[in-house]
Amino acid sequence: ETGVTQTPRHLVMGMTNKKSLKCEQHLGHNAMYWYKQSAKKPLELMFVYNFKEQTENNSVPSRFSPECPNSSHLFLHLHTLQPEDSALYLCASSQDGSSGRYEQFFGPGTRLTVL
Amino acid sequence: EDKVVQSPLSLVVHEGDTVTLNCSYEVTNFRSLLWYKQEKKAPTFLFMLTSSGIEKKSGRLSSILDKKELFSILNITATQTGDSAVYLCAGVYNNNDMRFGAGTRLTVKP
């Protein structure tokens, strides 16, 4: 499989559940990103990992916990979420920033519903 | 304060029309500007613009960046129903900070 893949594609969870979103990129990139896309709001950058090191955390609540074990895989661990966290969560990857290649390739997203 | 502002927020045209979508951005630490098309799920890349005045073209789509006036436009000529989508503009700041605009929802009617 090529490009950026995300699993699961759809997730419904209760506020007390713990779940994880997975992203995998097959492009040989070194930077990976988590975005949140809510209805009628711009894409919001949540986390950035560059060479497995977290370089950005845009004031994301601690109920979202990212993990990047290697440059091909990125996880988003979820616990005690709120209904307002329901959104489309998109993963993206790009060449590392120092190379000047800023084009990001997106995965299909995980549609998350918190009940 | 929004770093990237797109206009209009929505647009309805008929097949064959030409449309111009606008994107203005904040200059501080600006590196480049990207355009994406989002139909259902994942945004797909259209153009990356880093230099002012150089038009990028791909078929019926073209885009240009004006670094003096801090804006970019995306033109679509002879629109087709398949062009219906949300068009996203994103400013790249520093190495990995991308800020997206709210998008322009384009609807092309037969």
Interface residues (C-beta under 8 A of the other chain):
Chain A: V4 A31 Y33 K41 P42 L43 L45 V48 N50 T55 E56 L88 L90 S94 D96 G97 S98 Y102 E103 Q104 F105 F106 G107 P108 G109
Chain B: D2 V4 R31 S32 L34 Y36 K41 A42 P43 T44 F45 M48 L88 A90 V92 N94 N95 N96 D97 M98 R99 F100 G101 A102 G103
